[in-house]
Amino acid sequence: MDRRDLVRSLRLVGSRNGWPAVRAAWRRRRIDARDLPARGAERARVPGAAYSAEPLPGGGVVRFAQSSLRVRVAVGGAVFCGWDGAAPEPSYALAGECPEADTRAVLEPDKDGWRVVSERITVVVFRHGAVEFRTPGGVPLRRELPPRWWDGSGRVSRWVQRARTPADAVVFGLGGRASGPRLATGAYRLWNTDPCAPFGPGDDPLYITMPVQFVVADGGCHLVFHDNTWDGWVCLRDGEEGAGSGHDQPGGCEVRFEGGPLRYWVMAGSPGRVLGTWTALTGRPALPPRWALGYQHARWGFGSAQEVRRVAAGYRERGMPVSALHLDIDHFDGHRVFTVDREAFPELPLLAEELREDGIQLVSIVDPAVKAEPGSAVYDSGTAADAFVRDALGQVVRGLVWPGETVFPDFTEPRVRRWWGGLYAERLEQGFAGFWHDMNEPTSFTVFARYGESTLPDSARHGMEGRGGDHREAHNVYGLAMARAGYEALRELRPDRRPFLFSRSGWAGMQRYGGTWSGDVATGWPGLRASLALVLGLGLCGVPYSGPDVGGFHAMPSPELYVRWWQLSAYLPFFRTHSAIEGGRREPWEFGPQAEECVRVALAERVRLLPYLYTLAHLAQRTGAPYVRPLWWHDPEDRRLRACGDAFLLGDALLVAPVVEQGATTRTVRLPPGRWYDAATGAVHRGPGQVLLAAPLDRTPVLVRAGAVLPVAVEDGIGLEVWAPAAGQSGEGVLISDEGDGWDQPRVERFASRWRDGAVVVEREGADEVGHPVRVRGLAHNPS
């Protein structure tokens, strides 16, 4: 037991839920001891020597003495590898059916064994089970060593697979990791976990873990995804570079799973192409309604409709636009999901209508745990539908969450998803426009690690789409399946509107249902840095819509920290303040006049950039490219850019360098190649290189790429802010717009900027007129 778990457990024991938590922990331990088979004698095996190969569409099967390997190149370029007969399906990650095989890829003999040559990757299968992935030019990207299994009588096999990567390779991803975005040497657990306390960069794992590695090296980028939902570990090892002396030691990783299939996908290319292939496989990101890109305010502890009105009026009176207010568990009746505290919120639909008239949407929290209370409508209907998770003896599993003793829907059963989805009709009748899934790792309070983790028993039974299984397999996809239930229900209940939901927990493919947020990030400068790491890392796993709780969750930030957190979040996709019931208020006017004015400036810039952000949302939905991108996005071979984790690109046009150090009034920024303008002063900087920028408290350093055509909000609609291209060069931009909701085909406008006769001109593709007011900037710093 680590110190953090001890402190958390002692605090819980001393709370009103203390003894119920002790009882729940004991019950969880007893169920697992009774229902999980004991680990007996195990036999280790490796593939052994290959003895035959069979060509099949897209690749083929290589048979070894003690296993077999299926290699299959899919249309789109992703390569599937499955050992021991593992197939691409069934899979919670894939969007729809598995893509068809690319029949141009053929398994053929090779001097080392066999090879499959495709457009983007060459796969070499060696005679003793190693598998190497190479670029079309023959540069090694990844070499998987022969795997090893441990087979036990009457129980699942656990396995380990080691891989080697180039010495200069760096790894990103693995879901939401606070210590990123570049992942250091060490072990990372693949088990969605509620830390039950504020977290910072040293805390791992967190709410969203994914077996998705985005690997960047001089020779090229690739993504590897182990399609396995069981508990596991990824252990990363850095390479040792010998400065070209011929003594470079490869880096690599070791992947371990406690059960489940040994199957994985590999895709390679530029960062944009890799994520395009990945999201084509697992689902394009859901497009949020336009209002969901505005500023949103939440608090655990609004307490009453009167307080919600007071906060909304405070923003309105100060001329600070807020697009949504979020109600936490305190608006429920006794914390029971899909209920309303009628004393505190006597006419919730009326409140929602008042807010809508002011341009503010109402968002509801939704927890999966249902209070085990006969007579309660949700519990009774769930019991009638046989919707709740049971143990091996057929008894409904009980846990402990905010309402008290609770039961948990089994979202891995289609019929349960349909039952649960029907409950959202009540939320829509109350006037809610969006939904916030919480506590869905799933969390059940417990004490002391030796009694088990804060979730359901490992032996709890799940439907797993009719296949059957236990919580060891279902745990990591519980939040994903809950998001699916909500998303599909909202598509049916409100077919004319795009669903808006975001989830604290999830797994590979969660982007097709919505986004996520940081969870309970610690209030402090380390928490601020962790916030950016989470957004960047999740974007490289295919989840582009995310953001932190501004100010941190549990404590009151200083005015300086609050301002800097606001300034960072104003450039992130999901922009929300939020706090715990004991964490203090998060309204800007609570932090003094100077902080309020700084926040006003940041909020005004967010509003101005909404057309650009909405365009990035559409581009993410079409291509999988995240809104927030690492500095190396267009230059992955630049090792210095790969080391930068405290600045980012917002789309292709903007470079944002947030202040993440206390007391700092300047920022050192490493620039990608090209000409960059300081958005505040117009000063010109040239990359690659490093520059020092002024960062007073009222400003975040932002640079704009020369030639960028940036769609921005102006008084009469949408205008174009054009930054002069370098002499003899041109620039570009795109604007994608629609009604802000619904499913109508959006309008796509493409623009080009260039010098002509000593002036900067803008042209719209396929049209004689630009169609928008244009403002050219950067001319004062161009000699021409």
N, C-alpha and C positions, 0 to 999 in steps of 0.2 A: 504494500500500500504506500503510495507516495504522499508527501506532506499535504498537497492540495486536497486529495481525497479524504485524508484524516480530518482536516479543518472543515471541509464541507459536511462530512458525516456527523461530526460533533455539533455543528450548527443546526443540522436538520433534527438530530435527536432532541435538541433543546427547544424546538419549535412546536407549534400545536399539532403538526403532523408527525412528530417524533416517534411516538410509539406505534402508530399505524405504519410508518416507514420501516421500523424494525420488524414488525409482523410480516409486512409484504416481502422484505428481504429474506426472512426465514422461509416463508412459503415458496418463494422462487427457488431457493436452494434445495428445498425438499422435493419439489416437482422434478427438477433436473436430475437429482440423485436417483429418483425412482424411475424416470422414463428414458434417460439417455443411456445407451449401451456403454459399458466400461471399455476403455481402450485395452485390448488384449495384445497378443503377439502380432507383430507386423512383419511383412516380408518386403524388403526393398527390391526394386527392379529398375532397370534402364532399358532403352529400346533394344539394345543388342545390335547385331549386324544386319544390314539390309540384304534381302534375298530376291526381291522382285519389285516391279513397278508397273502400274496400270494407268495409261493415259485416259483422262476423262475430260469433258468440256471445261475449259478454263484452267486445266492443270492435270492433276491425277493423284493416285494413291501410291505411296511407297511403303512396302511392308517390311517390318523388321522382325527379328526373332521373337520379341516380347511385346510388340506394339505395332501400330501403323500410323502414318501421317497422311492426312488429306490436305493438299494445297490447291486452292481455288482462287483464281483472279476474277473478280466481279467486274461487270460493266461499270465504268467510272474510275477504275484503277485500284480499289482497295483489294488487298490480298488476305484471304482467310487461311489459317492453319489450324487444323484440328487433330489432336492425338487421340488414340484409343477409340476411334469411331465417332468422336465429337463432331456434330454438325452445327451449322450456323444458327439453326432454330431447334427448339424454341428459345427466344431471347427477349428479355425486357428492354434491351437497348435498341434493337432495330425498330425502325419506323415502317410498319407494314411488313410485307413479305421481303425475304432476302433478295437482293438484286440478282439478276441473271448472270450466268457465267460469261466471261469474255472469251468467245470461242477462238479468238486469234491467239490466245495464250496456250501453249502446248508443252506438255511434259516430254523432255527428250534427254537422252543419255549425255553425260558430261564426264570429263576426265576424273572428277572428284566424286561422282555419283550420278545425280540427275539435276536438271535445271528447268525452270519455267521462265520464259522470257516474255515480259509484257511491255506495254508502252512506257510505263513509269518506273517499274521495278523489275529487276532480275532476281529470282529466288533460286539458290543453289542448295540442294539437299545432299548432305554428305552421307557416306555409307554407314557411319556409326551414330547418326541421329542429329548431328549439328545442322543448323539451318542458317544460311547467310543471305542477307538482303543487300542488294547493290543498286546503285543508280544505273541508268541506261549506259553511262560511260564506264561502268565497272568499278566505281568508287564504293568501298564497303560502308554501309550505313549501320548495320547491326548484325551481330553473329550470335544466334541462340545456341547454347551448348545443349547436349542431349539431356532431356529432363530426367527426373528421378521420382518414382512413386513409392508410397508405403501402403501396401494393401493389407487390410485387416479382415479377418473372418467376420462376416455379417455386418460390416460397417463400410462407410465410404472411404475412398482413397484420398489421402492428402498428397500433395506434390510440391516440388520445387523446380524452378527453371532459372538458370543463370544466363546472362547475356553480356556480351562485350560491345562497347561502342568506341568510337575514336577518342583519343586522349583529350581532345579539346571539347568534347561534347558536353553540353549542359542540359539539364532536365527541368521542365516546367510542368505544371498541371497537378495530377493526382487529386483533383477536386478543389475544395476550399482549404488552403493551407496558410495559416497566419504567418509562417516564417518565410514565405516566398517573396517575390514571385519565382526567382531562381531557387531551386531546391538544393540545399546543401547535402553533403555526404551524411548518411544516417538512415535510420529505419522509420518508415511511415506506415501506420496501420490503416487497413482498408475496412473500417467498421464505423458507420455513422454514429456519432457520439455527442450527446448533450453534456458539455463539461460541467453543467449545474453551477457555474460560477463565471464571473467575468474572465475573458480570455485575452491573452496577448500573444506576441510572436513566439514565445516558448511553449505554447500549449498545443498539443496534437494528440489524437485526431480531433476533428470538430464535426459539425453537423452533416457535411457533404463530403464523402470520400468517393473517389472514382479510380478504377484501375486504368487510367488514361495518362500516358506519358507523352509529352510533346518534347522531342529531342532535337536540339539545334547544334550543328557542328559546321566546320568549314566546308565539308564535303556535301552538305545538304541537310534538309530538315525531314524528319519523319515523325509520325504518331503511331504508337503501339497501344492497343486496347485489349486487355485480357477480359474476355466476356465471361465473368464468373462472379456471382453475387455473394459468395461465402466470405467469411472472415479471412483476412490475409494480410500480408506484409510486403512492402517493396523496400528493399535495402539498396541504397544508391552508393556507388563508389566513384570518386573522381579519378580521372586519368592523371598520369604524371607525364608532363611534357618535357622532352629533352631538347627543345629548341632546334629541332631538325637534325639532331645528332644520330638519329637512327635508334635511339633508346627510349622512345616514347612508350609508356605503358598504357594500355587501353583502360578506359573507364568502363562502367557497366552497372549492372544491377542484378539483384536476386529477387525473384518473385515467388512467394510462398502462399498457398491456399490450404485451408483445413478440409477441403472437400470440393466437389463440383468438377466440371469438365476442364480439361486443359485445352483451351481454344483461344485464339487471339487473332486480331486484325492488324495489318500494317499498311500504312499509306504514306506516300512521300511526295515531295515537290516543294514549291514555295510555301510560305506560311498561309497565304490566302488559298492556294490550291489544296493544301492539306485540310484546312478547316472546311472548305467547300466539299471535299470528298467525305469528311467525317460527318457533317450535318446532312449530306444527302443520304448517308447510311442510317443515321440515328434520328433524323427529323430536323427540318429547318426550324429556327427559333420562332416562337409565337410572336406575332406583331401586337404590341400593346396599343390600346387606344391612345390618342394623342394626349389626353389629359394626364395619363400616367407618366408622362415625361416632365410634368411640372413639379413644383415643390409640394411635398406632402408632410403633414404633421400628425404625430401619434404620441400618445402617452398612456402608460398603464396607470390608471388612476384619475381619469377625467371625472368619474364619480357621478355625473348627472348631466342631463341635457342642458341645464343652465350653464354649466362650466364649458360645455362644447360651444354654446352660443357666445359666451364671453371671449373665448379664444378666437373664434371666427371674427367677431367684431373687432378684436384687437388688431388682427392682420388688416382688416378692411379699413379701419380708421387711419392706419399708418401707410396705406397705399401699397401694401406688400401682398402680391397675389399668391394665394395658396390653392392648389388644385384638388386636394383631398384631405380629409380628416379621418383618422383610423381609430376605431373603438376596440379596446383590448378586453380581456376576460372580465373586467369589472362591470361591463354592461350586461353580462349574462345574469340570469336569476340563479344565484348560488353557484356561479361558475359552470352551469350546465350548458353545453353546446346547443345551439339552435333554440335559445330562449332569450327573453329580454326581462330585465329588472324593471317592472312596471312602475315602481315607486320613483326610481331615479330617472327613468326614460318613459314617462307615461304615454307619449304620443310620438314614437320613433319615426313612423312614416312622415308625419308632419315636419319633424326636424329635418329629415332628409330632403324634403321638398323645399324647405326654406334655404338650406345650404345650396341645393342645385340652382336656385334662382340667383344666387351669388356666384355661380360658377364653381362650386365646391362639391365634390363627390364624397360619399360616405363609404368607407371600407370596413369590413367586419373581419375580426379574427375568427378562425375555425380550428378547433382542436379535435383530434381523432378520438380521444378518450370519452366514453359515455358513462355518466354516473349510474352505478348499479342500484337502481331505485325503482322497484315495481310501482306502477302508477304514473311514472314519467313517460311522456309520449314517445320520445326517441328511444328510450330503453325498451319499452313494451313493443314498439314496432320492430326494433332490431331483434328482439327475442323471437317474435313471431316469424321473422324472416330467417332465423338461424344465421345471423350475420356476424356473431362474435367469435373470436379466436378461442379454440378449445385445447385442452391438453390431451395426452395420449389415451386417457380413460374416458374422454368425452365430456369432461367437466369444463365449463366456461372459465377461462383464465381471468383472474382479477389482479388489478394493480392499484397503484395509488397515484393520483394526479390532483390537480387543483380542486375538483369537486368533491374529493374524498375517494372512496373505493370505486373503482371504475372497471369497465370492460372495453374491449378494443375490436372494432370492425376488422374483418379479414379482407383487405382490399385486393388480395391476390385472387379473389373469386369474382368472376364477372357479375353474377347476380347480386353480390354484396355491393359492388360499385354502383349498380343501378339503384339499389335501395338507398344508398348513401346520397347519390346524386339527386334523388327526388327531394331530399331534405333542404336543398338550396332554394327551393321555391319559397320556403318561409323567409329566408334572408332577402330574396328579391321583393317580397311583399312588404318587408320592413323598410325598403328603400335603398338597400345597399347596392353599390355599383361594382365593387371589387372585393376580393377575398384574399386573406392572409392566413396561410396554413402554418401552424406552430405546433411544437411538441410532437412532431411526427417522425422522430427517428426510429421507432416510437420511444418516448420517455415514460418510465414509471419510476417514481421515487424509490430509492433504496438507501441503505447505509452500509458503509464498509465494503471494500472491494471483495473481500473473501466471500461475501454473501451474494456475489454476482453484480453485474453492472446495472445501470439505471434503465432497464428495458424489460421486455418480456422474457420469460424463461426460454433458454435455447431449445428446449424440447417442445415448446408450444407448436401445435399443428396448424398448417396453412394449406389452402386449396391449391395454390400455385397453378392456376388456370386449368385445374382438373387433374394435374399430375400428382398432387400431394407432396408434402414436404414439411420441414419444421422451420423454426425461427432462425436457425443458423443460415439457411438459404434465403429466407424471406426478409430478414431484418433490413438489409441495405436497400431493398426496393420498396419498402413499406411507404415511404414518403412519395416516391415516384408514382406508385399505384394510387395513392390518395389523390395526387394531383390529376391523374388521368380521370378519376371518378368525378372530380369537381369540374374539370374542363369539358368533358363530354356532356355532363348534365347541363352546363351553362349554354353549350351549343344548341341543345334541344329546348331549354326553357326560354332562352332569348336568342333566337336564330338570327335576328337582324343586327346583333352587336357582337363585337369580339370579346371573348372572356378576358378578364383581368384577374389573374391570381399569381401569387408568389409564395414560395414554400421554403421553410427553414431547412428541410432535409430533402434529399433526392439522390439521383444516380444518373448514370450515363443515359442521355436522351431526355432528361427533364426539361430541356429548353423547348421542346415541342408543346409543352403545356403552359409555360410561363417562366418566371425568373426566380430570384432568391434575394436574400439580404444577409448581412453579416452575422445575425444572431447577437448574442449578448457580449459584444466587444467591450473590453475594459476601457474605462475613462482614463486617459493619459496619453502621452505622446507615443509610447509604444503601440497603444491601441489604434492611434491614427495611422501609423505606418502599416500596421497589420491590415487595416481597412483597404488600402490600395493594393496590397499583396493579394488579398482575396479576390478583388475584382479582376485583376490581371490574370491570375491563375485560372479562375473560372471561365474567363473569356477564351482561354486557350484550350479548355475542355468542351467548348461549344455552347457555353451558357453566357450570352452577352449582356443580359439585363440583370444587373445586380448593383448593390451599394450598401453602405454601412448605416448604422444608427448614428446620426450626427451628434457629436458630443460624447459618445460612449453611452453605455446602458445604465450602469449602476450608481454612478456618483456624479456630483456637480462639477463640470469642467470650469477651469478658469476662463475669464473672458477671452484671453489670447488663444487658448486651445480651442474654445468654441468657434471663434472666428476662423481660425485656420482649418478646422474640420468642415465648416460651412464652405469655405473657398474651394477645398478639394472636392466636396460632394456636388457643388454646383456644376462640375464638369463630368460627373458620373451618371450613368443611365438612371438608376433608381436613387432619388433624392428625397430623403426623409429624416426628420428629427424624431427621436423616440427615447424614452427613458423608463426605468423601473419605477414602481410606485414610491420607492424611497430615494430615487435618483435625482429629484429636483425637476423644476420646470425647464422646458427647452425653448420657450418663446424668445425671440431675439431681444425684446425689450427688458427681459429679466437680467441682462448682462451689462447694462449701462449704455449711455448715449453713444460712446465711441464704437462699441461693439455693434450696436444697432445700426449705425451708419455704415460700417464695413459690411454687414450682412445685407443691407439694402443695395449696396453696389453689386455684390455678388449675385443677389437675386435678380437684379435688373439685367445682368449679363446672361443669366440662365434664360430669362424670358426672351431676350434678343436672339439667342442661339437656338430657340426651339425649332424653327424650320430646318436647321442643319441637323439637330439631334433626331428629328422625326425622319429625315432622309436617311440617317445612319440606321435607324430602326428598320426601315424598309430594306436597306442594303443587307442588314444582318439576316432578315427573313428570306432574302433571295439567295444570298451567297454563303451565309454562316460567318462572315467576317465580324468580329466584335466591334462595338463602338470604341471601346478603350483598348488600345493596342500597345505592345511594348515598343520601345524606341527602335529595336532591331527589325521591326516588321518588314521593311523593304530592304534591309541590309543585314541578313542573318549571319553573314560571314564576318562581320565586324565584331571582334571579341570584346572590345571596350563597350560597345552598345549592349552586348549581351549581359554585361555586368551591372547595368543601370536598372535599378528597381524603384527609384523614387521619382520618376518622371514618366510621362506616357504620351502617346499620340491619341488624339480624339479624332477618329477618322483619319483621312490623309492630310487634312489642311492644318490642323492645330497641334502644337506641342505644348503640353501643360506641365509646369514644374512647380508643384505645390510645396509650400513650406511645411516641413514635418519635424523641425527642430525648435525647441523653445528658445525664444529671444532672437531668432535669426531675422535679419533684415536684408540679407542678400542670398542668392542661390547660385551655386555652380551647376551648370547644365552641359551635358555632352550632346552635341548636335549630330544628327544624321547628315549625310551629304546634301548639298544644295544651299540655296540662299533662303535665309529666314529673316522675317521682320519681327521686331518687338511690337506686340499689339498695342502697347500703351504709348510708346515714344516714336515708333516708326523706325528706330535704329536698325541697321542691317548687320546681320551676322552670317558668316559663311561656315558651312560644315563640309567635311567632318572636322571636329575640333571641340574645344571646351571654352565656354564663355561664363562670365560672372554677371548676373543680372540683379538689378535692384528689386527688393521684395519687401516694401514697407507693409505695415499691418493692413492697410486698406487695399492691397493688390496682390493677386497671384500672378507670377510671371507666366505669360503666355506668348508663344511665338507662332507666326503664321508663315506657311510655306509660300514662297514667291510664286506668283501666277495663280494662286488659289482663287476660285470663284465661290464665295461663301454665301449661301442663302440665309438671310437674317430677317427678323421681324422688324417692320417699320410701321409708321402710323397708319398707313392705308393698306397694309397687308404684308407682302413679302418683297424684300428688296435683295439686291446682290451687292455684296461687299467684295471688291476685286482688289487684290494686292498685286502690284505691278510685277510682271515676270522679269527675269534677268534679260539684259540686252541680247537679242537674237534668239530668245527662247519663247516658249508659250506655256500656258497653264490651262487648267480645266476645272470644272465643277459640275455637280448634278443637283437637281432639286426634284424630290419625289413628294407628291402631295395628294391628299384625298380629303374626304369630309371629316376625317378624324376618328371615325369608328365605322363599323360595318365591313362589308366584304366587296365593295365596288372596286373595279380595277383602278389603281392609282394613275395619276398623270406623271410621266417621266420627262424632264427637260434637261438636256445636256448643253453645257456652255463651254466656250473656249475663250481664252484671253491671249492677246498678242500685241506687240508693238506695230503700229502702222503710221508712217509719216510723222514720227515723233510723238505719237499719242498712244495710249493704251485703249484698245477697242475690245468689246465683248460681242461674241456672236452666239446665237442659239442654233443648235443643230436642226436643220430642216425648216428653218423659218427666217423670214426677212427681218423681223423685229425681235428684240430681246424679250419684250413683254413685261419687264420689271424695272423699277428704278434702279440705277447703277451708281455706286459711289466707288471711285478709284482711290486707293491709298498706296502710300509708299513712293509717290512721285518725288517728294522732296529729297529722297536719298538715291535717286537715279540720275546720273549725270546727263543721260540722253534726254 
